[in-house]
Amino acid sequence: MSDWGIALIAAGAAIAGSIVTGFFSWKAGHRQAAGAEAAGQAQANALIATVQATLDEQRRARAIDQRRQVYVQFWSLDRPGK
């Protein structure tokens, strides 16, 4: 085989190797980006759940406080026979 033939085979192998390496790097990058997006979504959902739980607890505390105020007003009325 001539020197030109060997040079062409070596060049072709280098190009093929670059294409294969680039393809797998591209695929890995997309998998990493998808994983980062999923992690971000999970973090956002956890934050939303925490805020919702806080709001629910505050709403419950306000309802209990309002109920307590009504009881105090009811029992502090001047009732006949007392």
C-alpha positions in Angstrom: 0.0 0.0 0.0 1.3 3.4 -0.9 2.0 6.2 1.5 -1.1 8.0 0.2 -3.3 5.1 1.0 -2.0 4.9 4.5 -2.4 8.7 5.0 -6.0 8.5 3.7 -6.9 5.6 6.0 -5.3 7.4 9.0 -7.2 10.7 8.1 -10.4 8.8 7.7 -10.0 7.1 11.1 -9.2 10.4 12.8 -12.3 12.0 11.2 -14.5 9.0 12.2 -13.2 9.1 15.7 -13.9 12.8 16.0 -17.5 12.3 14.8 -18.1 9.4 17.2 -16.6 11.3 20.1 -18.6 14.4 19.3 -21.8 12.4 19.0 -21.3 10.9 22.4 -20.3 14.2 24.0 -23.4 15.8 22.5 -25.6 13.0 23.9 -24.0 13.3 27.3 -24.5 17.1 27.3 -28.2 16.6 26.5 -28.6 14.1 29.3 -26.9 16.4 31.7 -29.1 19.3 30.7 -32.2 17.2 31.1 -31.0 16.1 34.6 -30.4 19.7 35.6 -33.8 20.7 34.4 -35.5 17.9 36.3 -33.5 18.8 39.5 -34.6 22.5 39.0 -38.2 21.4 38.6 -38.1 19.3 41.7 -36.5 22.1 43.7 -39.2 24.5 42.5 -42.0 22.1 43.4 -40.5 21.6 46.9 -40.4 25.4 47.4 -44.0 25.7 46.2 -45.1 22.9 48.6 -43.3 24.6 51.5 -44.9 28.0 50.8 -48.3 26.4 50.4 -47.9 24.5 53.7 -47.0 27.8 55.4 -50.0 29.6 54.0 -52.3 26.8 55.0 -50.9 26.9 58.6 -51.3 30.7 58.8 -54.9 30.4 57.5 -55.6 27.7 60.1 -54.1 29.9 62.9 -56.2 32.9 61.8 -59.4 30.8 61.8 -58.6 29.5 65.4 -57.9 33.0 66.5 -61.1 34.3 65.1 -63.0 31.5 66.8 -61.3 32.3 70.1 -62.3 36.0 69.8 -65.9 35.1 69.2 -65.9 32.8 72.3 -64.4 35.6 74.4 -67.0 38.1 73.1 -69.8 35.7 73.8 -68.7 34.9 77.4 -67.9 38.5 78.2 -71.5 39.7 77.5 -73.5 40.8 80.5 -76.0 38.1 80.7 -79.1 38.3 82.9 -79.0 36.3 86.0 -75.3 36.5 86.4 
